[in-house]
Amino acid sequence: METNDIEWRTWPGLTDYPGTLANMEERAAAIHRGEARECVWLLEHPPLYTAGTSAAPEELISAERFPVYTAGRGGRYTYHGPGQRVVYVMLDLSKRGRDVRHFVHSLEAWVIASLAELGVEARRAEGRIGIWADDGDSEAKIGAIGVRIRRWVSFHGFALNVAPDLAHFDGIIPCGIAEYPVTSLAKLGLETSMEAVDAAIHVQFPAFLELLETPETKD
């Protein structure tokens, strides 16, 4: 699958969230106008909470703990912070079937395949959003997905817990799911670098595009 026309951006350090959101919206609009290339943007944020369009006020437990931002993406409350790889995916879906459900399903498959590349068996869970892995005797959420589509251009994307401070999730009910914990590659015993995680994400990107652009794979 040809990926040369899609820009990959990896930003070091911790990237301001409001500026990132404005940058994404500008880039998505430019992609729609045909004035910019599609883009995958990998970064980390300082500790913060974001509220999706379905966020319920009672799911924000500690509003004073970190800044809280309205994200405009689908989903509920989530956490971003150091040690978490955030991947923003800005693609023109008007060229890829205009099927939001299939796009999300393909994103999930990309995260699962990237984790497999790192030696972690992960999966979807019936009735629960996100990406899940076994952590001891429990299932735990290791990846979150939240997207927005505007004029058939996607933005936002997914977040993968590499080695964040998991206690930071205590200020919210992550994605509205209180019955299950969150986990990370580090908590599962996999000590790996962010560069290795990025490499796994990148190597599985062509398969993601192929799945996304293959109508017969739709449920």
C-alpha positions in Angstrom: 0.0 0.0 0.0 1.5 3.3 -1.1 2.0 5.7 1.8 4.4 8.2 0.4 1.7 10.9 0.0 0.9 10.9 3.7 3.0 13.0 6.0 4.3 11.6 9.3 5.1 14.1 12.0 6.7 13.1 15.3 7.1 15.9 17.8 9.5 15.6 20.7 8.7 16.7 24.3 5.2 17.6 25.5 2.9 19.4 23.1 0.3 21.9 24.2 -3.2 20.6 23.8 -5.1 23.8 22.7 -2.5 24.5 20.0 -2.6 20.9 18.9 -6.4 21.0 18.5 -6.2 24.2 16.5 -3.4 22.8 14.3 -5.5 19.6 13.6 -8.5 21.6 12.7 -6.5 23.8 10.3 -4.8 20.8 8.7 -8.1 18.9 8.3 -9.7 22.0 6.6 -6.6 22.3 4.3 -6.8 18.6 3.4 -10.5 19.1 2.5 -9.6 22.0 0.2 -6.8 19.9 -1.4 -4.2 22.3 -0.1 -2.3 19.9 2.3 -1.2 16.3 2.4 -2.9 13.8 4.7 -1.1 13.5 8.0 -0.3 11.1 10.9 0.9 13.1 13.9 2.6 11.4 16.9 3.2 13.2 20.1 2.8 13.4 23.9 0.8 15.9 25.9 1.3 17.3 29.4 -1.1 15.8 32.0 -4.7 16.8 31.1 -8.2 15.5 30.7 -10.3 15.8 27.5 -14.1 15.6 27.3 -15.7 14.0 24.2 -19.1 14.8 22.9 -20.7 12.1 25.1 -18.9 13.0 28.4 -21.1 13.0 31.5 -20.3 15.6 34.2 -20.3 12.9 37.0 -17.4 11.1 35.2 -15.0 14.0 36.0 -14.0 13.1 39.5 -11.2 15.6 40.1 -11.8 18.7 38.0 -9.0 20.6 39.8 -6.3 18.0 39.3 -5.4 18.7 35.7 -6.6 21.1 33.0 -9.8 19.9 31.3 -10.5 20.5 27.6 -13.5 20.1 25.4 -12.1 18.0 22.5 -14.9 17.9 20.0 -14.2 14.2 19.3 -16.5 11.3 19.9 -16.4 9.5 23.2 -16.3 10.5 26.9 -13.6 11.6 29.3 -10.0 10.5 28.7 -6.6 11.3 30.0 -3.4 12.3 28.1 0.0 12.7 29.6 3.7 11.9 29.5 4.4 8.3 28.6 1.3 7.9 26.4 1.7 7.9 22.7 -1.0 9.9 21.1 -1.6 9.4 17.3 -3.7 11.9 15.4 -4.9 10.6 12.1 -5.9 13.2 9.4 -7.2 11.3 6.3 -9.5 12.1 3.5 -12.3 9.6 3.9 -14.0 10.8 0.8 -11.4 8.8 -1.1 -11.8 5.8 1.3 -15.5 4.8 1.3 -17.1 7.4 3.6 -17.8 4.9 6.2 -17.2 6.1 9.8 -17.9 2.8 11.4 -15.4 1.0 9.1 -12.8 3.7 9.8 -13.0 3.2 13.6 -12.9 -0.6 13.2 -9.8 -0.2 11.0 -8.2 2.1 13.6 -8.8 -0.5 16.3 -7.2 -3.2 14.1 -4.2 -0.9 13.6 -3.7 -0.5 17.3 -4.1 -4.3 17.9 -1.6 -5.1 15.2 0.9 -2.6 16.5 0.7 -4.1 20.0 1.1 -7.5 18.5 4.3 -6.2 16.8 5.5 -5.4 20.4 4.6 -8.8 21.7 1.3 -7.9 23.4 -1.9 -9.7 22.7 -4.7 -7.2 22.6 -8.3 -7.2 21.4 -11.7 -5.4 21.2 -14.2 -6.2 23.9 -17.9 -6.7 23.2 -19.9 -3.7 24.5 -16.7 -1.8 25.6 -15.0 0.8 23.5 -11.2 0.9 23.3 -8.4 -1.7 23.1 -8.0 -4.3 25.9 -5.4 -6.6 27.2 -5.1 -9.1 30.0 -3.5 -7.7 33.1 -3.3 -10.4 35.8 -6.7 -11.7 36.5 -8.5 -8.8 34.9 -9.0 -7.2 31.5 -7.7 -3.7 31.4 -7.8 -0.9 28.8 -4.5 -0.2 27.1 -5.7 2.0 24.2 -8.4 4.6 23.7 -9.9 5.7 20.4 -11.8 8.9 19.7 -12.3 10.5 16.3 -14.1 13.3 14.6 -15.0 13.5 11.0 -15.6 16.9 9.4 -16.4 17.2 5.6 -15.1 13.6 5.4 -11.7 14.4 6.8 -10.8 12.6 10.0 -8.9 14.1 12.9 -8.1 13.1 16.5 -7.3 9.3 16.6 -6.0 7.0 19.3 -3.8 6.9 22.4 -1.7 4.0 23.5 -0.5 3.7 27.1 3.2 3.1 27.0 4.4 4.1 30.5 2.2 6.8 31.8 1.5 7.4 35.5 -1.7 5.3 35.7 -2.7 7.1 38.9 -3.5 10.1 36.8 -6.5 8.2 35.4 -8.1 8.3 38.8 -9.4 11.8 38.3 -11.9 10.5 35.7 -14.0 7.5 34.8 -12.0 6.7 31.6 -14.4 6.5 28.7 -17.2 6.0 31.1 -16.1 2.5 32.1 -15.7 2.1 35.9 -15.7 -1.6 36.2 -12.3 -2.3 34.5 -8.9 -0.7 35.1 -6.4 0.8 32.7 -3.0 -0.6 32.1 0.1 0.1 30.1 3.0 -1.7 28.3 5.1 -0.9 31.4 2.6 -2.4 33.8 2.4 -5.5 31.7 6.1 -5.9 32.1 7.2 -4.6 28.7 9.9 -2.0 29.1 10.2 -0.4 25.7 11.1 3.0 24.2 8.7 5.4 22.6 10.8 5.0 19.4 10.1 1.3 19.4 6.4 1.9 19.8 6.5 4.4 17.0 8.2 1.9 14.8 5.5 -0.7 15.5 2.8 1.8 14.7 4.5 2.8 11.5 5.2 -0.7 10.2 1.5 -1.6 10.6 0.3 1.5 8.9 0.1 0.1 5.3 -2.0 -2.8 6.6 -4.4 -0.3 8.2 -4.7 1.6 4.9 -5.3 -1.6 3.0 -8.0 -2.6 5.5 -9.6 0.8 5.4 -9.7 0.9 1.6 -11.1 -2.7 1.3 -14.9 -2.5 1.3 -15.4 -6.3 1.6 -13.9 -6.2 5.1 -16.8 -4.1 6.5 -19.1 -5.8 8.9 
